[in-house]
Amino acid sequence: MPPNRNPQTLFHLVPVNSEAIDLLHREQNRKHVSPSCDGGLLGLEVGYHVQKQTSATIITRVGRNADLILFNPKASRVHVDFQFYPCTSNIMMRVQRPRSTDVHILELNEEENHRKLVTDISALSYGYNYALSIRGYEFRVVWCLPDAALRKAKAQDEYEAARNATTFLNTSRRDTVIDKGEEESGYLLRMRTHQSNPIKEDVQSRQLIGGGAFGSVYKTLDLSNSHVMAVKVISIQDGSPAQVEAQRKHIRKEVDMLQKSPHPHIVELLHVTTLFGRQVCLYMPWRDGSLSWLLSQPSTRRTAELTDQVLHHSLMALDFLACKNIAHRDLKPDNILCTVLDKENGEYRFQLADFGLSLYHGSPAQQAGTLGYVAPEIVANMEQGSKVDIWALGMTLIWLKNYHPERARRWPFPGLNVHADIILAVRSNDYYPDYEALYREDQYERASAAQCLNHYFAGAGRTTMDCIAPIRPRQRPGAVPDTATPVQTPPRMKRGRPQQPRRAPSPVNAGPSRCPHRQGAARKGVPDQKEKRPMEAAPPSERVTSEQVTCDGSDVIMGGMEEGYYLRSRRKRG
């Protein structure tokens, strides 16, 4: 008479073929055999009580020398194991033998019953029934509880109990709980390899979390590895062939931007469906929420550390995009995603998302963005570059400072719905005197992402490898220039080439028709044209001090057209 089921059992492996039935009668497995919830059929128990080596994440191992024994000489010592993933609270079946072709899984709930080869990992969703094939042994997964929520709660409770039990073990024997960041990075690595299984989405589990003119965003589940993801669904609207092709071109542009932007502070693109269907799905990792969501939480403290994290992470992403010649053009709190790393200590990771309005520098552009975050040059139909994102980041800092839960959370300036009124508000108030270089009205006076990283964070996380000029002091209308500063603000250039000082014509070549006041032959003492002239002193706006940047043996005032300076270099001779 088999013993009663152990209360720690999560599910049974009920044998189907004769090879699997024979395992129930073996002495090594007999103590883990009990009646299942499927009419009392006998099966092998799977739970934390079965394991021989105490572990918090590994529930049960199956193999030739494991918790449940397979008597096949070709089976591995540990052929498969069942693990609990704390980051998703799901049970996974992991194949330990590399390049194995003898482990299959079948969902009994599907209308089309076809087996799927498992080479790495596969999820066991609490709401589904499965059939497994492990090295010729056929089993059915029979859960011990009837409801999916109860099954998940029991698995979480058993995991917490096993995790507390491991704290009393020696450190060398204690199993290390998989960190959320490490687990996620491993998941992304598997998603990018050609041997990984494609995403198998549970469409019925989609939960709408947001939407706009360019598509809807859902929270969904990847059944192949039980990871929570975000999927952006873009529907192709009916229209003429040219209109349909324009929509597909817009989607291809967003996919191209994400694929060319692998950066820790830019959201990853895991998978994209075909671009020729009526719907296109973009799969991305699930994040805890946006910056707007974070500030709406009552437990969030608006501190200087939070502002520094938002600024630093966003600047690193924008500097990377600027090196790729990409402008986001729709930076706002809703498009800055956050991951809570340590809620008590206020540690977060922020990432830029939604590249639907992004643009390559120099390509034809039109007005785009969200009111309150649109740069003045976009409204004026001027040339658009990476500085439009710096303005939007400055507006985000103002929104962060003025945030109040009772007011509209999307607007940095409550009550102002006209761009001209917003510009006047920025001119008349010093919201962030330390960060005013981010929201200067003139894009040539505005600082770049690399300059801000150098100025505020000592260059940490900078992608730009060139020498960067310091941020120029702000010159308000009517202000008297400071003569003590070594570098004065030169007039803004209208062309890309640096303005060269015009040299007066030589008196030798001066003719009576062109220069009446210089008539006559060359006077004595005037050097010939071929002779070298003494070096002229540079004007005050071009003088270089010893404190300025030196790179590659030349004293440089960097900038060019973007920063408003022009380059003047003098090579040092050895």
C-alpha positions in Angstrom: 0.0 0.0 0.0 1.7 3.3 -1.1 2.0 6.0 1.5 -0.2 9.1 1.5 0.9 12.2 -0.5 3.5 14.4 1.2 1.9 17.8 1.9 4.9 19.5 0.2 4.2 17.9 -3.1 3.6 20.4 -5.9 2.6 18.0 -8.6 3.0 14.3 -9.7 4.7 12.8 -12.7 2.1 10.1 -13.6 3.7 7.5 -15.9 2.1 6.7 -19.3 4.3 4.1 -21.0 5.7 0.8 -19.5 9.2 2.2 -19.1 7.9 5.0 -16.9 5.6 2.6 -14.9 8.6 0.4 -14.1 10.2 3.4 -12.3 7.4 3.3 -9.6 8.5 -0.2 -8.5 12.2 0.6 -8.2 13.5 0.7 -4.6 15.2 4.0 -5.1 12.0 5.8 -6.1 9.4 3.9 -4.0 9.5 6.4 -1.1 8.4 9.2 -3.4 5.5 7.3 -5.0 2.0 8.4 -3.9 -1.6 8.7 -5.2 -2.1 11.7 -7.5 -5.2 13.9 -7.8 -6.1 12.2 -11.1 -8.3 9.4 -9.8 -5.7 8.2 -7.4 -3.3 7.1 -10.1 0.2 6.6 -8.7 2.9 9.0 -9.6 6.3 10.3 -8.7 6.2 13.3 -6.3 7.9 16.6 -7.3 8.6 19.0 -4.4 11.3 20.3 -2.1 11.1 17.3 0.2 12.4 15.0 -2.6 15.8 16.7 -3.1 18.9 15.1 -1.7 20.9 18.3 -1.7 19.1 21.3 -0.1 18.5 24.1 -2.5 16.1 27.1 -2.6 15.7 27.4 -6.4 16.0 23.7 -7.5 12.9 21.7 -6.5 13.6 18.2 -7.8 16.3 16.7 -10.0 15.6 13.8 -12.4 18.4 11.7 -13.9 20.6 8.6 -13.5 22.0 9.8 -10.2 19.5 12.4 -9.0 16.5 12.8 -6.7 14.2 10.7 -9.0 16.2 7.9 -10.7 16.1 7.0 -14.4 17.4 3.5 -15.0 18.6 4.3 -18.6 22.4 4.1 -19.0 22.3 6.8 -21.7 20.6 9.2 -19.3 22.7 12.0 -17.7 23.5 12.1 -14.0 21.0 15.0 -13.8 19.0 15.0 -17.1 16.4 17.6 -16.2 15.5 19.5 -13.1 12.5 21.5 -12.0 13.3 25.0 -10.6 11.4 27.8 -9.0 12.3 31.3 -10.5 11.8 33.9 -7.8 11.8 36.8 -10.3 8.6 35.5 -12.0 7.3 33.0 -9.3 7.0 30.3 -11.9 8.2 26.7 -12.2 10.7 25.9 -15.0 11.9 22.6 -16.4 15.6 23.0 -17.4 17.5 20.5 -19.5 21.0 20.0 -18.0 22.4 18.0 -20.9 23.6 20.3 -23.7 22.2 19.8 -27.2 19.9 17.2 -25.9 17.2 15.9 -28.4 15.3 13.5 -26.1 13.3 15.9 -23.9 9.9 17.0 -25.2 6.9 18.8 -23.8 3.3 18.8 -24.9 0.5 21.1 -23.7 -2.7 19.0 -23.3 -4.8 22.1 -23.4 -4.0 23.0 -27.0 -6.3 22.1 -29.8 -3.3 21.1 -32.0 -1.4 18.6 -29.9 2.2 18.6 -31.2 5.3 18.0 -29.1 8.0 20.7 -28.7 11.6 19.9 -28.3 13.2 21.4 -25.2 16.9 22.1 -25.5 17.3 24.6 -22.7 14.4 25.7 -20.6 10.6 25.6 -20.7 7.9 26.9 -18.3 5.2 25.0 -16.6 2.4 27.4 -16.4 0.1 26.8 -13.4 -3.0 26.9 -15.5 -2.0 24.3 -18.0 -1.6 20.5 -18.0 1.4 18.9 -19.7 2.8 15.7 -21.0 6.6 15.1 -20.8 9.0 12.8 -22.5 12.4 12.4 -20.8 14.8 10.0 -22.5 11.9 7.7 -23.6 10.0 7.9 -20.3 6.5 9.3 -20.8 4.7 11.2 -18.0 1.7 13.4 -17.4 2.0 16.4 -15.1 -0.8 16.3 -12.5 -1.1 19.3 -10.2 -2.0 18.7 -6.5 -4.3 21.8 -6.3 -7.2 22.5 -8.7 -6.8 26.3 -9.1 -3.8 28.1 -10.7 -3.7 30.8 -8.1 -3.5 28.2 -5.3 -0.7 26.3 -7.1 1.3 29.5 -7.5 0.8 30.5 -3.8 1.9 27.0 -2.6 5.0 27.1 -4.8 5.9 30.6 -3.4 5.4 29.3 0.2 7.5 26.2 -0.4 10.3 28.4 -1.9 10.3 30.8 1.0 10.5 27.8 3.5 13.4 26.3 1.5 15.2 29.6 1.3 14.9 30.1 5.1 16.2 26.6 5.6 19.3 27.2 3.6 20.3 30.1 5.9 21.3 27.5 8.6 23.6 25.7 6.2 27.3 26.3 5.7 28.0 29.0 3.2 29.8 26.6 0.9 26.8 24.4 0.7 24.1 27.0 0.6 22.5 27.6 -2.8 22.7 31.1 -4.1 19.4 32.6 -5.1 19.4 33.9 -8.6 19.6 37.7 -8.6 16.9 39.4 -10.7 19.4 41.3 -12.8 21.5 38.2 -13.5 18.5 36.1 -14.3 17.2 38.8 -16.7 20.6 39.1 -18.4 20.7 35.4 -18.9 17.2 35.5 -20.4 18.2 38.2 -22.8 21.3 36.3 -23.8 19.2 33.2 -24.6 16.7 35.3 -26.6 19.5 36.6 -28.8 21.1 33.2 -29.6 20.1 31.4 -32.7 19.6 28.1 -30.8 17.0 29.6 -28.4 13.3 28.9 -28.7 11.2 31.6 -30.3 8.8 33.6 -28.0 5.6 31.7 -27.3 3.2 34.3 -26.0 0.1 33.6 -24.0 -2.2 35.9 -25.9 -5.0 35.4 -23.4 -2.9 36.8 -20.6 -2.4 40.2 -22.2 -3.2 43.1 -19.9 -3.5 46.6 -21.5 -1.2 49.1 -19.7 -1.2 52.0 -22.2 -1.6 53.1 -25.7 -1.4 56.0 -28.1 -1.4 57.0 -31.8 1.3 54.5 -32.6 0.0 51.4 -30.9 -1.0 49.7 -27.7 1.3 48.2 -25.0 0.3 45.1 -23.1 1.7 43.0 -20.3 2.1 39.4 -21.4 3.8 36.1 -20.6 6.4 34.1 -22.5 5.3 30.5 -22.0 8.7 29.1 -23.3 10.5 30.4 -20.2 7.7 32.0 -18.0 9.1 35.5 -18.3 6.9 38.6 -18.1 7.3 40.8 -21.1 5.8 44.0 -22.6 4.5 43.7 -26.1 3.8 46.8 -28.3 1.1 45.9 -30.8 0.9 48.2 -33.9 -2.0 47.8 -36.2 -1.7 48.7 -39.9 -4.6 50.9 -40.8 -6.4 50.5 -44.1 -5.6 53.0 -46.9 -4.0 53.4 -50.2 -0.8 51.4 -51.0 1.3 54.4 -50.4 -0.3 55.0 -47.0 0.2 51.4 -45.9 3.8 51.5 -47.0 4.3 54.7 -45.1 3.0 52.9 -41.9 5.4 50.0 -42.5 8.3 52.3 -43.0 7.5 54.0 -39.7 7.5 50.6 -37.9 10.8 49.6 -39.7 12.4 52.8 -38.5 11.5 52.2 -34.9 12.8 48.6 -35.1 16.0 49.8 -36.7 16.5 52.4 -34.0 16.1 49.8 -31.2 18.4 47.3 -32.9 21.1 49.8 -33.4 20.9 51.1 -29.8 22.3 48.3 -27.4 22.8 50.3 -24.2 22.1 49.5 -20.6 19.8 52.6 -20.3 17.9 52.0 -23.5 15.1 49.4 -23.5 16.0 46.2 -25.4 14.1 44.7 -28.3 13.8 41.0 -27.8 11.8 40.0 -30.8 9.6 41.4 -33.6 7.1 39.6 -35.7 6.9 39.9 -39.4 6.4 43.4 -40.8 4.1 42.2 -43.6 1.1 41.3 -41.5 -1.8 43.4 -40.4 -0.4 43.6 -36.9 3.2 44.0 -35.8 4.3 43.0 -32.3 7.4 44.3 -30.7 8.5 42.3 -27.6 10.5 44.0 -24.9 11.4 43.2 -21.3 8.9 44.1 -18.6 9.8 47.0 -16.4 8.2 48.0 -13.1 6.8 51.2 -14.6 7.6 54.6 -16.0 8.9 57.7 -14.2 5.3 59.0 -14.0 4.3 55.8 -12.3 7.2 55.9 -9.9 6.3 59.4 -8.7 2.6 58.5 -8.3 3.5 55.9 -5.7 3.0 57.2 -2.2 6.2 55.6 -0.9 8.4 57.3 -3.5 10.6 60.1 -1.9 11.5 62.9 -4.3 15.1 63.5 -3.3 18.2 64.9 -4.9 19.5 61.4 -5.3 16.4 60.5 -7.4 16.9 63.5 -9.6 20.6 62.7 -10.1 19.8 59.1 -11.1 17.2 60.3 -13.6 19.6 62.8 -15.0 22.6 60.6 -15.1 21.0 57.6 -16.7 19.1 59.7 -19.3 22.3 61.6 -20.2 24.2 58.4 -20.7 21.5 57.1 -23.1 21.3 60.4 -25.0 25.1 60.7 -25.4 25.1 57.2 -26.9 22.3 58.1 -29.3 24.1 61.3 -30.2 27.1 59.2 -31.2 24.8 57.1 -33.3 23.4 60.3 -34.9 20.0 59.6 -33.5 17.5 62.0 -31.8 14.7 60.6 -29.8 12.3 63.6 -30.1 9.7 62.3 -27.7 11.5 62.3 -24.3 9.1 62.7 -21.4 8.4 61.0 -18.1 6.1 58.4 -19.7 8.9 57.3 -22.0 11.5 56.8 -19.2 11.1 53.3 -17.8 12.3 52.4 -14.4 13.3 49.2 -12.6 13.3 49.2 -8.8 16.6 47.8 -7.6 16.4 48.8 -3.9 13.2 50.6 -2.8 14.4 51.3 0.8 17.6 53.0 -0.4 16.0 54.6 -3.4 18.1 52.8 -6.1 16.6 52.6 -9.6 17.6 52.0 -13.1 16.1 54.2 -15.8 15.8 53.4 -19.5 14.6 55.3 -22.6 11.7 53.7 -24.5 9.3 54.4 -27.4 11.5 55.3 -30.4 8.5 55.8 -32.7 9.3 59.5 -33.3 13.1 59.2 -33.4 15.1 60.7 -36.2 18.5 60.5 -37.8 20.3 63.9 -37.8 20.1 65.6 -41.1 17.0 63.7 -42.4 13.9 65.7 -43.3 11.8 66.3 -40.2 8.5 67.7 -39.2 7.0 68.8 -35.9 6.8 66.0 -33.4 6.7 65.5 -29.6 4.5 66.2 -26.6 3.4 69.7 -25.6 5.5 70.9 -22.7 8.6 68.9 -23.8 8.9 70.1 -27.4 12.1 72.1 -28.0 11.8 75.6 -29.5 13.7 74.7 -32.7 11.0 72.0 -33.5 8.2 74.6 -33.2 10.2 77.1 -35.3 10.8 74.4 -38.0 14.6 74.8 -37.6 17.3 72.1 -37.9 16.7 69.4 -35.3 19.5 67.5 -33.6 20.3 65.8 -30.3 19.8 69.1 -28.5 16.0 68.6 -28.7 16.3 65.7 -26.3 18.4 67.8 -23.9 15.6 70.4 -23.8 13.0 67.6 -23.1 15.2 66.3 -20.3 15.4 69.8 -18.8 11.6 70.0 -18.9 11.5 66.6 -17.3 13.6 67.9 -14.4 11.2 70.8 -14.0 8.2 68.4 -14.0 10.0 66.3 -11.4 10.5 69.4 -9.2 7.0 70.7 -9.6 5.2 67.4 -9.4 2.1 67.2 -7.3 -0.3 64.2 -7.2 -3.4 66.4 -7.3 -2.4 68.1 -10.6 -2.1 66.7 -14.1 1.0 64.5 -13.9 2.0 64.8 -17.6 2.6 68.6 -17.8 5.8 70.3 -16.5 3.8 73.6 -16.3 0.3 73.2 -14.9 -2.1 75.6 -16.5 0.1 76.4 -19.6 -1.1 74.8 -22.8 0.6 77.1 -25.4 4.3 76.7 -26.3 4.9 80.5 -26.2 3.7 80.6 -22.6 6.0 77.8 -21.7 9.0 79.6 -23.2 8.1 82.7 -21.2 7.9 80.7 -18.0 11.3 79.2 -18.7 12.8 82.7 -19.3 11.4 84.2 -16.2 12.1 81.5 -13.7 15.2 79.7 -12.5 13.7 76.3 -11.7 17.0 74.5 -11.5 19.9 77.1 -11.5 22.4 74.2 -11.4 20.8 72.6 -14.5 19.8 75.7 -16.5 22.2 74.7 -19.3 19.7 71.9 -20.2 16.8 74.2 -21.1 18.4 77.2 -22.7 16.2 78.5 -25.5 18.9 78.8 -28.1 20.0 75.3 -29.2 23.6 76.6 -29.8 23.8 77.9 -26.3 22.3 74.7 -24.9 24.7 72.1 -23.5 25.2 68.7 -25.1 24.8 65.3 -23.3 28.6 64.8 -23.3 29.1 68.3 -21.8 26.5 67.6 -19.1 28.2 64.3 -18.2 31.5 66.0 -17.9 30.1 68.9 -15.9 27.8 67.1 -13.5 29.2 63.5 -13.2 32.9 63.9 -14.1 32.4 62.2 -17.4 31.1 58.9 -15.9 29.2 56.9 -18.6 30.2 59.0 -21.5 30.3 57.5 -24.9 31.7 60.4 -26.8 35.5 59.9 -27.1 36.4 63.4 -28.4 37.6 66.3 -26.2 34.6 68.3 -25.0 34.5 72.0 -24.2 33.1 73.0 -20.8 29.6 74.4 -20.5 29.7 78.1 -21.3 28.3 80.5 -18.7 24.8 81.8 -19.5 24.6 85.2 -21.0 21.3 86.8 -20.3 20.0 89.7 -22.5 21.6 92.9 -21.4 24.2 91.3 -19.2 27.7 92.7 -19.0 30.3 90.2 -20.1 32.7 89.1 -17.4 36.1 90.2 -18.5 37.8 88.0 -15.9 36.7 84.7 -17.6 39.4 83.4 -19.9 37.0 82.3 -22.6 34.2 84.7 -23.7 31.2 83.8 -25.7 31.8 84.4 -29.3 29.0 85.5 -31.7 26.9 82.6 -33.0 28.1 81.4 -36.4 25.6 81.1 -39.2 27.6 78.5 -41.1 29.3 75.3 -40.3 32.8 76.5 -41.2 34.7 78.6 -38.5 34.8 82.3 -39.2 38.4 83.3 -40.1 39.5 86.9 -39.4 39.8 88.9 -42.6 43.4 89.9 -43.4 44.0 93.3 -44.9 45.5 93.3 -48.4 49.2 93.8 -48.7 50.2 97.4 -49.6 52.4 96.0 -52.4 49.4 94.7 -54.3 47.0 97.6 -53.4 45.9 99.3 -56.6 44.6 102.9 -56.9 41.2 101.8 -58.1 40.6 99.4 -55.1 42.4 101.2 -52.3 42.4 105.0 -53.0 43.9 105.8 -49.6 46.9 103.5 -50.3 48.0 104.9 -53.6 51.6 104.7 -54.6 54.4 102.2 -54.5 55.4 100.0 -51.6 57.1 101.8 -48.8 60.4 100.9 -47.3 60.4 98.4 -44.5 57.3 96.6 -45.7 58.2 92.9 -45.7 57.8 90.9 -48.9 54.8 88.5 -49.2 57.0 85.5 -49.1 58.6 86.5 -45.8 57.1 85.1 -42.6 55.2 87.6 -40.5 55.1 87.5 -36.7 52.2 85.6 -35.2 49.3 87.8 -34.4 47.8 87.6 -30.9 44.5 85.8 -30.7 41.5 87.8 -29.8 40.2 87.4 -26.2 37.5 84.9 -27.3 40.2 82.5 -28.6 42.8 82.7 -25.9 43.8 79.4 -24.3 44.8 78.9 -20.7 46.7 76.1 -19.1 43.6 74.9 -17.4 41.9 74.0 -20.7 41.8 70.7 -22.4 45.0 69.2 -23.9 44.6 66.3 -26.2 47.1 64.7 -28.6 49.7 67.4 -28.0 47.6 70.4 -29.0 45.9 73.1 -27.0 42.3 73.1 -28.1 39.1 75.0 -27.5 36.6 72.4 -28.7 33.1 72.8 -29.9 32.4 73.5 -33.5 29.0 74.5 -34.7 27.1 72.5 -32.2 28.6 74.1 -29.1 29.0 77.6 -30.7 32.8 77.7 -30.4 35.2 77.2 -33.2 38.4 75.3 -33.2 41.8 76.9 -32.8 44.7 74.5 -32.5 48.4 75.0 -32.2 50.6 71.9 -32.6 53.5 71.6 -30.1 56.7 70.9 -31.8 59.1 68.5 -30.2 
